[in-house]
Amino acid sequence: MDKFSLPQEYRKYYRSLEPILNKPKTKQYSTVIFFFLTVALFGWFAIKPTIQTILYLQREIVDKKEVNTKMDEKINALIVAQAILENIQPQLDVISYTIPSNPQAVDIARQLKNLAENTQASLSAIQIASVPILVATPSSTLPSSIVKHTAIPITLSIDGSYNVLASFMNGLLAMQRIVMIDSVSFSPSKSGLPQAKTNDIRLQLKLTGYYKN
């Protein structure tokens, strides 16, 4: 640096340092110091990407650990839910059978016929309104929480004594398939005519079964 280019107030400091800077040892030390500073500077720029990569990977490891912890919690929750579902599956099967997703009109007729046989009632007539064999898939525009129930009108006539009919009615209320009793009417049965000398009664029922759609 040209000492004459320095401001006037710094020139006296430069004059006092000039003899020291011009000494051979001082020049050697200065060279060594500048060398190490240069090496340190270039070394920093060389290892800076590596340090940034290490810091990034450390952050990624922390994030992955948090994700793994949350995934483990969700997996454990699913395992618990699966165990609960397996425990209540028999109850769910019963519930789905009470109001099935298809009309299953033949199944209703079979249950009523078996009930009449088990209670020793005489099933004289059964009529079930026409129902579709296949049920259309519910519209996707409806929320999944909304379930529609379709009624199946059933007309039933049975003959028997009072005790037999009472037993049939109790069995009807205990059927797995839900059947609502809309109306009940009594009349003397053909076997209950005076000349037959019996006390049989004809029970006429209007019932309603349901299915989901």
Secondary structure, DSSP 8 states (H G I E B T S, - for coil): --GGGS-HHHHHHHHHHHHHHTSHHHHHHHHHHHHHHHHHHHHHHHHHHHHHHHHHHHHHHHHHHHHHHHHHHHHHHHHHHHHHHHHHHHHHHHHHHHS-SS--HHHHHHHHHHHHHHTT-EEEEEEE----SS-----TTS-TT---EEEEEEEEEEEE-HHHHHHHHHHHHT-SS-EEEEEEEEEE-GGGSGGGT---EEEEEEEEEEEE-
